[in-house]
Amino acid sequence: QVALVESGGGLVQPGGSLILSCSGSGFTFSKYDMRWYRQATGKERELVAYIEKSANHTHYGDSVKGRFTISRDNAKNTMYLQMNSLKPEDTATYYCNTWRISGGRTSEFWGQGTLITVSS
């Protein structure tokens, strides 16, 4: 059974940094692309960053480009999100995500989320 568990959330001051982790189990982690999403209160879920299964390609949402870095360690079945220069508008619950396509059907898998609050 696929499981994704995020960790590393918390309260941070504007301009500060945090590292989020997403640990995957129940699937061959190295064979799947991964994504970080976030959702702020009252807003739609937003794609933060994407990383290809071999980490050869990454993509970032416009609002985090140049500040966030996505990475992964397939030997540890873990994905990371290094967040620098945090802003109050980065306050949200952050989710890791992967998906599987089988028989023409796409199944999405989500972690439980970890809350980041950026405030002084």
Protein Blocks (a to p, Z undefined) as FASTA:
>chain_A
ZZdddehiacddehiacddddddehiafklpccddddddehiacddfbdcdfklpaccdd
fklgokaccdddfknopacdddehiafklgccddddddddeehiacddddebjaddddZZ
